[in-house]
Amino acid sequence: MKKNILIVFAHPNHTSLNYELLLKTKNGFIDEGHAVTVLDLYEEKFDPVLYFDEQHRRRDLQYLDETKKYREQISWADHLVFIFPIWWGAMPAIMKGYFDKVFTTGFCYNFKGLFPEGKLKGKTASIITTDDTLSLFRVVALQDYGNVLKRQILSIMTGVKVVKHFRFSYVKGRDQQKINKWLNQCYQHAQHIKFINQAI
């Protein structure tokens, strides 16, 4: 069954590994006949800074004209893909701003009593992250921000089911054979989107 795919990409350099991962992932979906939209946040010049005050309340962000097209993209999509590097132990600010401004209460979730109730149930997602951190230091000193996105932002808050999380670590220490393996993994994942409902 063909799907609508939204890929949200956050890396400023189009010669980066992240961009190669984007292209491989996108082509994997396209080669299977899926409809693909790519949102390149840097190309889009997305403004990540969130403003609100007494006249512009946070609860009204779901109606903001500035972000209407991004909400429409999410509504259109059956499957979401997020591709970004881990910088300073977190996602790039432009990606964080995207979640702050677009994944808003009333649109992506509401609170039912003390607990959030996701409004994006039925949608699935894949997460692809890269970092330059050695494994031991990463385990001891850094949180897995891709996992924060998977569990806290997507699964718990919005109801999106994450079916795959690729974390490609210590990029600068890898040879081309390893890089090619990662690229092929992303392509194959997109090719086998029929497994989209099998969460890991």
Summary of the structure (lengths in Angstrom):
residues: 200
radius of gyration: 16.8
end to end distance: 20.5
largest distance: 54.8
contacts: 593
relative contact order: 0.18
helix: 43%
strand: 22%
